[in-house]
Amino acid sequence: MSDFRIRPAVRADEVALIELDRRTWAPDNAITPIPEEGSAFFDHWHLPEQFLVAERDGRLVGFVRVVQPVPVQSGAHVRQIQGLAVDPTERRRGLGRTLLYAALDEARRQGAQRITLRVLSVNTPARRLYESQGFVVEGVLPREFLIEGVYVDDVLMGRPLDLG
């Protein structure tokens, strides 16, 4: 395992995060077009405090976003991973798993008892990673997205946070 450092994101990470978002964009992991150069990463709905970032040698090489998906009191016990990205040059070194562990820990720290995510059916590496950490398929939205002329299912996955 390389020497990755996981920390909360700060507003000053924005340029590096948009560049990382552009490097990691692919039709098997994104439902939106590739982010434009110079576009904003943070906005009213995507706040720095929702993100953890991974650094290696002072360079941002990954991120994960953890949020309460439905911001009402009755859903306060649930968190959702809404984005996990690893720089292509850092893949196959355990960083995705490290970011996933950090997301689970952050959700627990926030008092959550359950965590969910959505992943495209064609994103096999991500689905394998999530399954290896106890996530199970809880639902499928068939043909939810039309990406580059192909209909793709949206897979809903979740797990309790007391699994370890």
DSSP file with accessible surface (Angstrom, degrees, kcal/mol):
  #  RESIDUE AA STRUCTURE BP1 BP2  ACC     N-H-->O    O-->H-N    N-H-->O    O-->H-N    TCO  KAPPA ALPHA  PHI   PSI    X-CA   Y-CA   Z-CA
    1    1 A M              0   0  150      0, 0.0    93,-0.1     0, 0.0    92,-0.0   0.000 360.0 360.0 360.0 133.4    0.0    0.0    0.0
    2    2 A S        -     0   0   37     91,-0.6     2,-1.7     1,-0.1    91,-0.0  -0.204 360.0 -90.0 -74.3 173.1    1.3    3.4   -0.9
    3    3 A D        +     0   0  104      2,-0.0    54,-0.4    -2,-0.0     2,-0.3  -0.512  59.6 168.1 -89.4  73.7    1.5    6.3    1.5
    4    4 A F        -     0   0   28     -2,-1.7     2,-0.5    52,-0.1    52,-0.2  -0.643  22.3-153.7 -85.1 144.3   -1.9    7.8    1.0
    5    5 A R  E     -A   55   0A 139     50,-2.7    50,-2.6    -2,-0.3     2,-0.5  -0.983   5.6-156.5-118.2 125.0   -3.2   10.5    3.4
    6    6 A I  E     +A   54   0A  53     -2,-0.5    48,-0.2    48,-0.2    57,-0.0  -0.883  26.2 153.3-101.7 132.4   -7.0   10.8    3.7
    7    7 A R  E     -A   53   0A  33     46,-2.4    46,-3.3    -2,-0.5     2,-0.1  -0.968  48.5 -82.3-150.3 162.8   -8.3   14.2    5.0
    8    8 A P  E     -A   52   0A  89      0, 0.0    44,-0.2     0, 0.0    41,-0.1  -0.415  52.6-110.4 -65.3 145.4  -11.4   16.4    4.8
    9    9 A A        -     0   0    8     42,-2.5     2,-0.3    39,-0.6    42,-0.1  -0.397  30.9-158.8 -71.9 153.8  -11.6   18.5    1.6
   10   10 A V    >   -     0   0   75     -2,-0.1     3,-2.5     1,-0.1     4,-0.2  -0.910  33.9-104.7-129.3 159.9  -11.2   22.3    1.8
   11   11 A R  G >  S+     0   0  137     -2,-0.3     3,-1.9     1,-0.3    31,-0.1   0.850 117.4  66.2 -54.0 -33.8  -12.3   25.0   -0.6
   12   12 A A  G 3  S+     0   0   94      1,-0.3     3,-0.3     2,-0.1     4,-0.3   0.649  89.5  67.6 -66.1 -12.0   -8.6   25.3   -1.8
   13   13 A D  G <> S+     0   0   15     -3,-2.5     4,-2.7     1,-0.2    -1,-0.3   0.530  71.8 100.3 -80.5  -5.8   -8.8   21.8   -3.3
   14   14 A E  H <> S+     0   0   47     -3,-1.9     4,-2.5     1,-0.2     5,-0.2   0.881  79.5  45.4 -55.4 -49.2  -11.3   22.9   -5.9
   15   15 A V  H  > S+     0   0   98     -3,-0.3     4,-2.1     1,-0.2    -1,-0.2   0.947 116.1  46.6 -62.7 -44.9   -9.0   23.2   -8.9
   16   16 A A  H  > S+     0   0   35     -4,-0.3     4,-2.4     1,-0.2    -1,-0.2   0.887 112.6  51.6 -64.2 -36.2   -7.2   19.9   -8.2
   17   17 A L  H  X S+     0   0    0     -4,-2.7     4,-3.0     2,-0.2    -2,-0.2   0.904 108.4  49.1 -69.8 -39.7  -10.6   18.2   -7.7
   18   18 A I  H  X S+     0   0   10     -4,-2.5     4,-2.3    -5,-0.2    -1,-0.2   0.918 112.4  49.4 -67.1 -36.9  -12.1   19.4  -10.9
   19   19 A E  H  X S+     0   0  101     -4,-2.1     4,-2.2    -5,-0.2    -2,-0.2   0.927 113.0  46.7 -65.0 -42.6   -8.9   18.2  -12.7
   20   20 A L  H  X S+     0   0    0     -4,-2.4     4,-1.9     2,-0.2    -2,-0.2   0.916 110.0  53.7 -64.0 -41.8   -9.2   14.8  -11.0
   21   21 A D  H  X S+     0   0   45     -4,-3.0     4,-0.9     1,-0.2    -2,-0.2   0.908 110.0  47.9 -60.1 -40.0  -12.9   14.6  -11.8
   22   22 A R  H  < S+     0   0   73     -4,-2.3     3,-0.4     1,-0.2    -1,-0.2   0.904 111.2  50.5 -67.6 -40.5  -12.0   15.2  -15.5
   23   23 A R  H  < S+     0   0   94     -4,-2.2    -1,-0.2     1,-0.2    -2,-0.2   0.798 115.3  42.7 -67.5 -29.5   -9.2   12.5  -15.4
   24   24 A T  H  < S+     0   0    8     -4,-1.9    -1,-0.2    -5,-0.1    -2,-0.2   0.548  85.3 118.0 -96.1  -7.1  -11.5    9.9  -13.9
   25   25 A W     <  +     0   0   64     -4,-0.9     9,-0.1    -3,-0.4    -3,-0.0  -0.334  32.3 152.8 -64.3 136.6  -14.6   10.6  -16.0
   26   26 A A    >>  -     0   0   28     -2,-0.0     3,-2.1     1,-0.0     4,-1.0  -0.964  55.3-111.5-158.0 153.6  -15.8    7.7  -18.1
   27   27 A P  T 34 S+     0   0   46      0, 0.0    -2,-0.0     0, 0.0    -1,-0.0   0.684 115.2  59.5 -66.3 -13.1  -19.1    6.6  -19.5
   28   28 A D  T 34 S+     0   0   61      1,-0.2    92,-0.2    94,-0.1     3,-0.1   0.504 116.9  30.1 -90.5  -1.9  -19.2    3.6  -17.2
   29   29 A N  T <4 S+     0   0   64     -3,-2.1     2,-0.4     1,-0.2    -1,-0.2   0.388 110.7  63.7-133.1   2.0  -19.0    5.7  -14.1
   30   30 A A     <  -     0   0   15     -4,-1.0    -1,-0.2     1,-0.1     4,-0.1  -0.992  42.9-170.9-136.4 140.5  -20.7    9.0  -14.9
   31   31 A I  S    S+     0   0   97     -2,-0.4   115,-0.1     2,-0.1    -1,-0.1   0.461  77.7  64.5-102.4  -5.7  -24.3   10.1  -15.8
   32   32 A T  S    S-     0   0   87      1,-0.1   115,-0.0   115,-0.0    -2,-0.0  -0.777  96.4 -89.5-111.9 161.5  -23.3   13.6  -16.7
   33   33 A P        -     0   0  111      0, 0.0    -1,-0.1     0, 0.0    -2,-0.1  -0.194  61.6 -75.5 -63.0 162.0  -21.0   14.9  -19.5
   34   34 A I        -     0   0   75      1,-0.1   -12,-0.1    -4,-0.1   -13,-0.0  -0.319  60.8-101.5 -57.4 135.0  -17.3   15.3  -18.7
   35   35 A P        -     0   0   21      0, 0.0     2,-0.1     0, 0.0    -1,-0.1  -0.356  38.6-114.7 -61.0 140.9  -16.8   18.4  -16.6
   36   36 A E    >   -     0   0  154      1,-0.1     3,-2.0    -3,-0.1   -14,-0.1  -0.457  36.4 -93.3 -74.5 149.0  -15.5   21.4  -18.5
   37   37 A E  T 3  S+     0   0  161      1,-0.3    -1,-0.1    -2,-0.1     3,-0.1  -0.382 113.0  16.9 -59.7 135.6  -12.1   22.7  -17.8
   38   38 A G  T 3  S+     0   0   76      1,-0.2    -1,-0.3   -23,-0.1     3,-0.1   0.474  93.0 138.1  80.5   1.2  -12.3   25.5  -15.3
   39   39 A S    <   -     0   0   43     -3,-2.0    -1,-0.2     1,-0.1     2,-0.2  -0.313  61.0 -92.7 -74.7 166.0  -15.8   24.6  -14.1
   40   40 A A        -     0   0   69      1,-0.2    -1,-0.1    -3,-0.1    -4,-0.1  -0.527  29.4-173.0 -79.3 142.9  -16.7   24.6  -10.4
   41   41 A F  S    S+     0   0   20     -2,-0.2     2,-0.3     1,-0.1    -1,-0.2   0.786  75.7  53.0 -95.8 -46.3  -16.4   21.4   -8.4
   42   42 A F        +     0   0    5    -31,-0.1     2,-0.3     3,-0.0     5,-0.2  -0.700  67.4 147.3 -90.9 142.3  -18.0   22.8   -5.2
   43   43 A D  B >   -G   46   0B  68      3,-1.6     3,-0.6    -2,-0.3    -2,-0.0  -0.851  65.0 -64.8-152.1-167.6  -21.5   24.5   -5.4
   44   44 A H  T 3  S+     0   0  146     -2,-0.3     3,-0.2     1,-0.3    -2,-0.0   0.797 135.5  35.3 -58.2 -30.5  -24.6   24.9   -3.2
   45   45 A W  T 3  S+     0   0  179      1,-0.2     2,-0.5     2,-0.0    -1,-0.3   0.565 116.0  55.3-100.9 -13.6  -25.2   21.1   -3.3
   46   46 A H  B <  S-G   43   0B  65     -3,-0.6    -3,-1.6    19,-0.0    -1,-0.2  -0.833  74.4-179.4-124.3  89.2  -21.6   19.9   -3.3
   47   47 A L    >   -     0   0   53     -2,-0.5     3,-2.1    -5,-0.2     4,-0.3  -0.633  37.6-120.2 -95.1 148.8  -19.9   21.4   -0.3
   48   48 A P  G >  S+     0   0   10      0, 0.0     3,-2.1     0, 0.0   -39,-0.6   0.875 111.0  62.6 -54.0 -37.2  -16.3   20.8    0.7
   49   49 A E  G 3  S+     0   0  134      1,-0.3   -39,-0.0   -41,-0.1    -3,-0.0   0.616  94.8  62.6 -69.5  -7.7  -17.3   19.3    4.1
   50   50 A Q  G <  S+     0   0   44     -3,-2.1    16,-2.7    15,-0.1     2,-0.4   0.533  96.7  75.1 -88.4  -6.3  -19.1   16.5    2.2
   51   51 A F  E <   - B   0  65A   6     -3,-2.1   -42,-2.5    -4,-0.3     2,-0.4  -0.853  56.5-163.0-115.0 143.3  -15.8   15.2    0.7
   52   52 A L  E     -AB   8  64A  20     12,-2.7    12,-2.2    -2,-0.4     2,-0.3  -0.947  21.0-157.5-111.1 141.6  -12.8   13.3    1.9
   53   53 A V  E     -AB   7  63A   0    -46,-3.3   -46,-2.4    -2,-0.4     2,-0.5  -0.875   8.8-139.8-121.0 154.1   -9.7   13.5   -0.3
   54   54 A A  E     -AB   6  62A   0      8,-2.7     7,-3.0    -2,-0.3     8,-1.1  -0.945  19.5-171.0-112.1 133.5   -6.7   11.3   -0.7
   55   55 A E  E     -AB   5  60A  30    -50,-2.6   -50,-2.7    -2,-0.5     2,-0.4  -0.932  10.5-175.6-121.0 146.5   -3.2   12.8   -1.2
   56   56 A R  E >  S- B   0  59A  51      3,-2.2     3,-1.8    -2,-0.4   -52,-0.1  -0.966  80.4 -11.3-139.3 125.7    0.0   11.1   -2.1
   57   57 A D  T 3  S-     0   0  122    -54,-0.4     3,-0.1    -2,-0.4   -53,-0.1   0.884 130.2 -55.1  53.2  40.1    3.2   13.2   -2.1
   58   58 A G  T 3  S+     0   0   67      1,-0.2     2,-0.4   -53,-0.0    -1,-0.3   0.507 114.3 116.0  77.1   4.8    1.1   16.4   -1.9
   59   59 A R  E <   -B   56   0A 103     -3,-1.8    -3,-2.2   -43,-0.0     2,-0.4  -0.898  69.8-120.7-111.0 133.5   -1.0   15.5   -5.0
   60   60 A L  E     +B   55   0A  14     -2,-0.4    -5,-0.3    -5,-0.2     3,-0.1  -0.586  40.0 163.0 -72.1 123.1   -4.8   14.9   -4.8
   61   61 A V  E     +     0   0A   0     -7,-3.0    26,-3.0    -2,-0.4     2,-0.3   0.348  56.8   6.8-125.5   3.7   -5.3   11.3   -6.2
   62   62 A G  E     -BC  54  86A   0     -8,-1.1    -8,-2.7    24,-0.2     2,-0.3  -0.974  52.1-167.7-174.6 162.2   -8.8   10.5   -5.0
   63   63 A F  E     -BC  53  85A  11     22,-2.0    22,-2.6    -2,-0.3     2,-0.3  -0.985   4.4-164.0-154.7 159.7  -12.0   11.6   -3.3
   64   64 A V  E     -BC  52  84A   0    -12,-2.2   -12,-2.7    -2,-0.3     2,-0.5  -0.985  13.2-146.3-143.2 142.8  -15.2   10.3   -1.9
   65   65 A R  E     -B   51   0A  18     18,-2.4    17,-2.2    -2,-0.3     2,-0.5  -0.950  12.7-172.8-113.4 130.6  -18.4   12.2   -1.1
   66   66 A V  E     + C   0  81A   6    -16,-2.7     2,-0.3    -2,-0.5    15,-0.2  -0.988  17.3 156.9-125.3 121.8  -20.6   11.2    1.9
   67   67 A V  E     - C   0  80A  11     13,-2.4    13,-3.3    -2,-0.5     3,-0.1  -0.924  51.3-104.5-138.4 162.8  -24.0   12.9    2.4
   68   68 A Q        -     0   0   57     -2,-0.3    11,-0.2    11,-0.2     8,-0.1  -0.825  37.4-153.6 -82.8 113.8  -27.3   12.4    4.1
   69   69 A P  S    S+     0   0   41      0, 0.0    -1,-0.2     0, 0.0    10,-0.1   0.841  82.8  33.1 -67.9 -33.6  -29.3   11.5    1.0
   70   70 A V  S    S-     0   0   88      5,-0.3     2,-2.7     8,-0.2     5,-0.2  -0.933  82.6-146.2-122.6 104.0  -32.7   12.7    2.2
   71   71 A P        +     0   0  111      0, 0.0     2,-0.3     0, 0.0     5,-0.1  -0.337  58.9 108.8 -77.8  65.5  -32.2   15.7    4.5
   72   72 A V  S >  S-     0   0   72     -2,-2.7     3,-1.8     1,-0.1     4,-0.2  -0.949  79.2-111.3-131.9 157.4  -35.0   15.0    7.0
   73   73 A Q  G >  S+     0   0  167     -2,-0.3     3,-1.8     1,-0.3     4,-0.2   0.870 114.9  60.1 -57.8 -37.7  -34.9   13.8   10.6
   74   74 A S  G 3  S+     0   0  101      1,-0.3    -1,-0.3     2,-0.1     3,-0.2   0.696 110.4  43.0 -68.0 -14.0  -36.5   10.5    9.8
   75   75 A G  G X  S+     0   0   13     -3,-1.8     3,-1.9    -5,-0.2    -1,-0.3   0.231  78.9 109.7-111.0  14.1  -33.5    9.8    7.4
   76   76 A A  T <  S+     0   0   28     -3,-1.8    -1,-0.1     1,-0.3    -2,-0.1   0.691  71.3  62.4 -66.2 -16.3  -30.8   11.1    9.7
   77   77 A H  T 3  S+     0   0   78     -4,-0.2    36,-3.0    -3,-0.2    37,-1.6   0.440  93.5  78.7 -88.8   2.1  -29.4    7.6   10.4
   78   78 A V  E <   - d   0 114A  20     -3,-1.9     2,-0.3    34,-0.2    37,-0.2  -0.910  53.7-176.5-116.9 137.8  -28.5    7.0    6.7
   79   79 A R  E     - d   0 115A  24     35,-2.0    37,-2.0    -2,-0.4     2,-0.4  -0.905  10.8-153.0-122.7 157.7  -25.6    8.3    4.7
   80   80 A Q  E     -Cd  67 116A  27    -13,-3.3   -13,-2.4    -2,-0.3     2,-0.7  -0.995  15.8-131.5-133.7 137.8  -24.9    7.8    1.0
   81   81 A I  E     -Cd  66 117A   5     35,-2.5    37,-0.6    -2,-0.4     2,-0.3  -0.800  26.4-179.7 -82.6 119.0  -21.7    7.7   -1.0
   82   82 A Q  E     -     0   0A  70    -17,-2.2   -16,-0.1    -2,-0.7    -1,-0.1  -0.619  62.5  -1.2-121.7  67.9  -22.3   10.0   -3.9
   83   83 A G  E     -     0   0A  35     -2,-0.3   -18,-2.4    35,-0.2    -1,-0.4   0.158  53.6-174.3 119.8 123.7  -19.0    9.8   -5.8
   84   84 A L  E     +C   64   0A  41    -20,-0.2     2,-0.4    -3,-0.1   -20,-0.2  -0.947  15.9 177.2-142.6 123.8  -15.8    7.9   -5.3
   85   85 A A  E     -C   63   0A   9    -22,-2.6   -22,-2.0    -2,-0.3     2,-0.4  -0.993  14.3-169.6-136.3 140.5  -12.9    8.5   -7.7
   86   86 A V  E     -C   62   0A  14     -2,-0.4   -24,-0.2   -24,-0.2     5,-0.1  -0.999  35.8-108.7-128.1 129.1   -9.3    7.3   -8.0
   87   87 A D    >   -     0   0    1    -26,-3.0     3,-2.3    -2,-0.4     4,-0.4  -0.278  28.7-124.5 -53.1 133.9   -6.7    8.8  -10.3
   88   88 A P  G >  S+     0   0   58      0, 0.0     3,-0.9     0, 0.0    -1,-0.1   0.828 110.9  58.4 -54.4 -30.5   -6.0    6.3  -13.1
   89   89 A T  G 3  S+     0   0   83      1,-0.2    -2,-0.1     3,-0.0   -28,-0.0   0.623 108.4  46.8 -74.5 -10.7   -2.3    6.4  -12.3
   90   90 A E  G X  S+     0   0    3     -3,-2.3     3,-0.7   -29,-0.2     5,-0.5   0.328  84.1 122.5-111.6   3.9   -3.1    5.2   -8.7
   91   91 A R  T <   +     0   0  113     -3,-0.9    -4,-0.0    -4,-0.4     0, 0.0  -0.285  64.9  30.7 -71.5 156.5   -5.5    2.4   -9.5
   92   92 A R  T 3  S+     0   0  243      1,-0.0    -1,-0.2     0, 0.0    -3,-0.0   0.720  93.7  97.6  70.0  24.9   -4.8   -1.2   -8.3
   93   93 A R  S <  S-     0   0  107     -3,-0.7   -91,-0.6   -92,-0.0    -2,-0.1   0.226 103.1 -99.0-122.1   7.8   -3.0    0.1   -5.2
   94   94 A G  S  > S+     0   0   32    -93,-0.1     4,-2.3     3,-0.0     5,-0.1   0.499  86.7 123.3  90.7   4.5   -5.8   -0.1   -2.7
   95   95 A L  H  > S+     0   0    1     -5,-0.5     4,-3.0     2,-0.2     5,-0.2   0.907  72.0  53.3 -69.6 -39.0   -6.8    3.5   -2.7
   96   96 A G  H  > S+     0   0   16      1,-0.2     4,-2.3     2,-0.2    -1,-0.2   0.941 112.2  45.6 -59.1 -44.1  -10.4    2.8   -3.7
   97   97 A R  H  > S+     0   0   92      2,-0.2     4,-2.9     1,-0.2    -1,-0.2   0.914 112.0  52.1 -64.3 -41.7  -10.7    0.5   -0.7
   98   98 A T  H  X S+     0   0   31     -4,-2.3     4,-2.3     1,-0.2    -2,-0.2   0.921 110.9  47.1 -62.1 -43.3   -9.0    3.0    1.5
   99   99 A L  H  X S+     0   0    0     -4,-3.0     4,-2.4     2,-0.2    -1,-0.2   0.896 111.1  52.0 -65.3 -38.2  -11.4    5.7    0.5
  100  100 A L  H  X S+     0   0    0     -4,-2.3     4,-2.5    -5,-0.2    -2,-0.2   0.938 109.6  48.8 -64.4 -44.8  -14.4    3.4    1.0
  101  101 A Y  H  X S+     0   0  103     -4,-2.9     4,-2.6     1,-0.2    -2,-0.2   0.919 111.3  50.9 -57.6 -43.7  -13.1    2.5    4.5
  102  102 A A  H  X S+     0   0   18     -4,-2.3     4,-2.6     1,-0.2    -1,-0.2   0.895 109.1  50.9 -63.3 -38.9  -12.8    6.3    5.2
  103  103 A A  H  X S+     0   0    0     -4,-2.4     4,-2.6     2,-0.2    -1,-0.2   0.915 110.4  48.8 -64.7 -42.5  -16.3    6.9    4.0
  104  104 A L  H  X S+     0   0    4     -4,-2.5     4,-2.3     2,-0.2    -2,-0.2   0.929 112.9  47.9 -62.8 -43.6  -17.7    4.1    6.3
  105  105 A D  H  X S+     0   0   96     -4,-2.6     4,-2.7     2,-0.2    -2,-0.2   0.904 111.7  50.0 -63.0 -42.2  -15.8    5.6    9.2
  106  106 A E  H  X S+     0   0   33     -4,-2.6     4,-2.0     2,-0.2    -2,-0.2   0.920 109.5  50.9 -64.0 -42.2  -17.0    9.1    8.4
  107  107 A A  H  <>S+     0   0    0     -4,-2.6     5,-2.5     1,-0.2    -2,-0.2   0.930 112.3  47.0 -61.1 -43.2  -20.6    7.9    8.2
  108  108 A R  H ><5S+     0   0   75     -4,-2.3     3,-2.0     1,-0.2    -2,-0.2   0.919 108.8  54.7 -63.0 -43.8  -20.2    6.2   11.6
  109  109 A R  H 3<5S+     0   0  174     -4,-2.7    -1,-0.2     1,-0.3    -2,-0.2   0.873 105.4  54.0 -58.4 -34.2  -18.6    9.4   13.0
  110  110 A Q  T 3<5S-     0   0   60     -4,-2.0    -1,-0.3    -5,-0.2    -2,-0.2   0.455 124.9-105.5 -80.3  -0.7  -21.7   11.3   11.9
  111  111 A G  T < 5 +     0   0   49     -3,-2.0    -3,-0.2     1,-0.2    -2,-0.1   0.564  67.1 153.0  91.2   9.6  -23.9    8.8   13.8
  112  112 A A      < -     0   0    9     -5,-2.5    -1,-0.2    -6,-0.2   -34,-0.2  -0.388  31.0-169.2 -73.4 152.5  -25.2    6.9   10.8
  113  113 A Q  S    S+     0   0  137    -36,-3.0    48,-2.6     1,-0.2    49,-0.4   0.466  72.7  34.0-113.0 -10.7  -26.3    3.3   11.1
  114  114 A R  E     -dE  78 160A  76    -37,-1.6   -35,-2.0    46,-0.3     2,-0.4  -0.988  61.8-160.5-147.2 149.4  -26.7    2.5    7.4
  115  115 A I  E     -dE  79 159A   0     44,-2.6    44,-2.2    -2,-0.3     2,-0.3  -0.994  11.0-179.8-136.5 142.5  -25.0    3.5    4.2
  116  116 A T  E     -dE  80 158A  16    -37,-2.0   -35,-2.5    -2,-0.4     2,-0.3  -0.814   2.5-179.5-129.9 171.8  -26.1    3.3    0.6
  117  117 A L  E     -dE  81 157A   3     40,-2.3    40,-2.6    -2,-0.3     2,-0.4  -0.968  21.8-130.8-162.5 167.2  -24.9    4.1   -2.9
  118  118 A R  E     + E   0 156A 117    -37,-0.6     2,-0.3    -2,-0.3    38,-0.2  -0.991  26.6 177.2-125.2 136.9  -25.9    4.0   -6.5
  119  119 A V  E     - E   0 155A  10     36,-2.4    36,-2.9    -2,-0.4     2,-0.2  -0.996  34.2-106.8-141.2 142.4  -23.6    2.5   -9.2
  120  120 A L  E >   - E   0 154A  11     -2,-0.3     3,-2.0   -92,-0.2    34,-0.2  -0.458  28.1-126.3 -68.8 140.9  -24.0    2.0  -12.9
  121  121 A S  T 3  S+     0   0   25     32,-2.6    -1,-0.1     1,-0.3    33,-0.1   0.792 109.0  56.9 -58.9 -27.7  -24.6   -1.7  -13.8
  122  122 A V  T 3  S+     0   0   69     31,-0.3     2,-1.7     1,-0.2    -1,-0.3   0.544  81.0  91.5 -83.3  -5.3  -21.7   -1.5  -16.3
  123  123 A N    <>  +     0   0   24     -3,-2.0     4,-2.3     1,-0.2     5,-0.2  -0.493  50.0 164.7 -90.9  70.6  -19.2   -0.4  -13.6
  124  124 A T  H  >  +     0   0   63     -2,-1.7     4,-2.6     1,-0.2     5,-0.2   0.886  67.7  54.2 -59.3 -44.3  -18.1   -3.9  -12.7
  125  125 A P  H  > S+     0   0   80      0, 0.0     4,-2.1     0, 0.0    -1,-0.2   0.936 111.6  45.7 -59.7 -41.5  -14.9   -2.9  -10.8
  126  126 A A  H  > S+     0   0   14      2,-0.2     4,-2.7     1,-0.2     5,-0.2   0.929 111.6  51.6 -66.3 -42.9  -16.8   -0.6   -8.5
  127  127 A R  H  X S+     0   0   64     -4,-2.3     4,-2.7     1,-0.2    -1,-0.2   0.914 109.7  50.1 -61.3 -40.6  -19.5   -3.1   -7.9
  128  128 A R  H  X S+     0   0  164     -4,-2.6     4,-2.2     2,-0.2    -1,-0.2   0.912 110.3  50.4 -62.7 -43.5  -17.0   -5.8   -7.0
  129  129 A L  H  X S+     0   0   28     -4,-2.1     4,-0.7    -5,-0.2    -2,-0.2   0.950 112.7  45.9 -59.2 -48.8  -15.3   -3.4   -4.5
  130  130 A Y  H ><>S+     0   0   20     -4,-2.7     5,-2.2     1,-0.2     3,-1.1   0.926 112.1  50.5 -63.7 -42.8  -18.6   -2.5   -2.9
  131  131 A E  H ><5S+     0   0   95     -4,-2.7     3,-1.8     1,-0.3    -1,-0.2   0.886 104.1  59.1 -61.9 -36.7  -19.7   -6.2   -2.7
  132  132 A S  H 3<5S+     0   0   61     -4,-2.2    -1,-0.3     1,-0.3    -2,-0.2   0.710 105.6  51.3 -66.0 -16.9  -16.3   -7.1   -1.1
  133  133 A Q  T <<5S-     0   0   33     -3,-1.1    -1,-0.3    -4,-0.7    -2,-0.2   0.065 129.6 -90.3-109.2  22.2  -17.2   -4.6    1.7
  134  134 A G  T < 5S+     0   0   31     -3,-1.8     2,-0.2     1,-0.3    -3,-0.2   0.459  77.3 142.5  90.7   0.9  -20.6   -6.0    2.5
  135  135 A F      < -     0   0    3     -5,-2.2     2,-0.3    -6,-0.2    -1,-0.3  -0.560  29.7-166.2 -73.4 140.9  -22.8   -3.9    0.2
  136  136 A V  E     -F  158   0A  86     22,-2.3    22,-1.9    -2,-0.2     2,-0.4  -0.921  29.9 -98.3-125.4 154.0  -25.7   -5.8   -1.4
  137  137 A V  E     +F  157   0A  63     -2,-0.3    20,-0.3    20,-0.2     3,-0.1  -0.563  39.3 173.2 -70.6 124.5  -27.9   -5.0   -4.3
  138  138 A E  E     -     0   0A  93     18,-3.3     2,-0.3     1,-0.4    19,-0.2   0.474  63.4 -13.4-110.9  -8.1  -31.2   -3.6   -2.8
  139  139 A G  E     -F  156   0A  22     17,-1.3    17,-2.9     2,-0.0    -1,-0.4  -0.924  52.9-140.0 177.6 160.0  -32.8   -2.5   -6.1
  140  140 A V  E     -F  155   0A  68     -2,-0.3    15,-0.2    15,-0.2    13,-0.0  -0.998   5.5-154.7-135.9 131.0  -32.2   -1.9   -9.8
  141  141 A L  E >   -F  154   0A  58     13,-3.0    13,-2.2    -2,-0.4     3,-1.2  -0.895  30.7-137.8-101.5  99.7  -33.7    0.9  -11.9
  142  142 A P  E 3  S-     0   0A  91      0, 0.0    11,-0.1     0, 0.0    10,-0.1  -0.337  75.3  -6.6 -64.9 138.3  -33.7   -0.7  -15.4
  143  143 A R  E 3  S+     0   0A 153      1,-0.1    10,-0.3     8,-0.1     3,-0.0   0.807  83.0 153.6  51.2  38.4  -32.5    1.5  -18.3
  144  144 A E  E <   +     0   0A  91     -3,-1.2     2,-0.4     8,-0.5     9,-0.2   0.809  59.7  35.4 -69.2 -30.8  -32.4    4.5  -16.0
  145  145 A F  E     -F  152   0A  43      7,-2.1     7,-3.0     2,-0.1     2,-0.7  -0.962  63.7-147.2-129.4 146.0  -29.8    6.3  -18.0
  146  146 A L  E     +F  151   0A 103     -2,-0.4     2,-0.5     5,-0.2     5,-0.2  -0.943  28.6 178.0-108.9 106.8  -29.0    6.7  -21.7
  147  147 A I  E >   -F  150   0A  20      3,-3.0     3,-1.8    -2,-0.7    -2,-0.1  -0.964  66.5 -22.4-119.9 117.7  -25.2    7.0  -21.9
  148  148 A E  T 3  S-     0   0  145     -2,-0.5    -1,-0.2     1,-0.3     3,-0.1   0.886 128.6 -48.8  49.8  43.8  -23.5    7.3  -25.3
  149  149 A G  T 3  S+     0   0   67      1,-0.2     2,-0.4    -3,-0.1    -1,-0.3   0.496 118.9 106.1  81.7   4.3  -26.5    5.6  -27.0
  150  150 A V  E <   - F   0 147A  87     -3,-1.8    -3,-3.0     2,-0.0     2,-0.3  -0.962  67.7-129.4-121.2 132.1  -26.7    2.7  -24.5
  151  151 A Y  E     - F   0 146A 118     -2,-0.4     2,-0.4    -5,-0.2    -5,-0.2  -0.627  30.1-167.6 -77.4 134.4  -29.4    2.2  -21.9
  152  152 A V  E     - F   0 145A   7     -7,-3.0    -7,-2.1    -2,-0.3    -8,-0.5  -0.976  16.7-125.9-128.7 137.2  -27.7    1.5  -18.5
  153  153 A D  E     -     0   0A  52     -2,-0.4   -32,-2.6   -10,-0.3     2,-0.6  -0.510  16.2-135.7 -77.8 148.3  -29.3    0.3  -15.2
  154  154 A D  E     -EF 120 141A   6    -13,-2.2   -13,-3.0   -34,-0.2     2,-0.5  -0.929  21.0-153.2-103.0 120.1  -28.8    2.2  -12.0
  155  155 A V  E     -EF 119 140A   2    -36,-2.9   -36,-2.4    -2,-0.6     2,-0.5  -0.854   0.4-151.4-102.1 124.9  -28.0   -0.3   -9.2
  156  156 A L  E     +EF 118 139A  55    -17,-2.9   -18,-3.3    -2,-0.5   -17,-1.3  -0.831  20.8 177.9 -95.9 126.8  -28.9    0.6   -5.6
  157  157 A M  E     +EF 117 137A   0    -40,-2.6   -40,-2.3    -2,-0.5     2,-0.3  -0.930   4.2 161.8-128.5 153.8  -26.6   -0.9   -3.0
  158  158 A G  E     -EF 116 136A   0    -22,-1.9   -22,-2.3    -2,-0.3   -42,-0.2  -0.977  12.7-175.4-160.4 170.9  -26.5   -0.6    0.8
  159  159 A R  E     -E  115   0A   6    -44,-2.2   -44,-2.6    -2,-0.3   -24,-0.1  -0.957  34.2-100.1-165.1 153.9  -25.3   -2.1    4.0
  160  160 A P  E >   -E  114   0A  57      0, 0.0     3,-0.6     0, 0.0   -46,-0.3  -0.444  28.2-132.8 -72.6 156.4  -25.6   -1.6    7.8
  161  161 A L  G >  S+     0   0    6    -48,-2.6     3,-0.7     1,-0.2   -47,-0.1   0.497  95.3  75.2 -91.2  -1.2  -22.6    0.2    9.4
  162  162 A D  G 3   +     0   0  139    -49,-0.4    -1,-0.2     1,-0.2   -48,-0.1   0.315  68.5  91.5 -92.3  12.5  -22.3   -2.3   12.3
  163  163 A L  G <         0   0  103     -3,-0.6    -1,-0.2     1,-0.2    -2,-0.1   0.646 360.0 360.0 -76.3 -16.1  -20.7   -4.9   10.0
  164  164 A G    <         0   0   76     -3,-0.7    -1,-0.2     0, 0.0     0, 0.0  -0.493 360.0 360.0 110.3 360.0  -17.2   -3.6   10.9
